[in-house]
Amino acid sequence: FLKTQKGSYSIFYEDIKSGERFGIQENTVLTAASLNKLGVVGYLYHQAGKKEVDLGETIVIQPEDVQNYGTGSLRYEEAGKPYSLKYLTQLALQKSDNTAAHVLNIRMGEENIQYYVTVLGMGATDQVNNETSAHNVGYFFEQLYKNNITSPDLTQELLGYMKDTDFEDRIPKYLPKTVTVYHKTGDGVGFIHDGGIVDDGKAPFVLVVMTQNVSDENNAKDTIGKIAKLIYDDRKGN
């Protein structure tokens, strides 16, 4: 299927229960774009799970905090308003809000976040230079789903923020409406990403698709949706 598509695709798949996995260029290090938000919120919720951070703590957005590009709604809000760490996390995941992720990154400390993702097992992920691999993103979602990043209740909270996001035009696109997809997207010039967990209530699996050198973003999004459907149907024996 991929031979018929323009651009380069990196794919990682894992059946969470059986551990069965496969990859296509899954260790290739690529620009992460908004996938780097996973490390930020992962570390935040890891600390919250240990009661070392209060998610009710607020941050007042200053004019210099506003990231006036890309996705998100905070850049259109009046500066000087306080937002809780929990709400900023929700914005960073549901709307891929760049300002929310920026202030969370500052609050938690980029060096601390980098140390955390490295120790977690994401050796190809570079928070500073905004790089990661499909394997690393898949590993993050596996660890999250297994409650190895934070407590079970906070795990469900994070997963909830990655369901029914503003970006349902990739992995979820061709899947049945009865299937739940918890995921995070990432976009940039020449690349389109999506990664997360596909859960039909019986046999959840991790799927990450990262791309480079794509000339048609809409076609790439459609291709990611078709890849998810191919895998889903194969698992169902269709």
Disulfide bonds with the S-S distance in Angstrom:
none
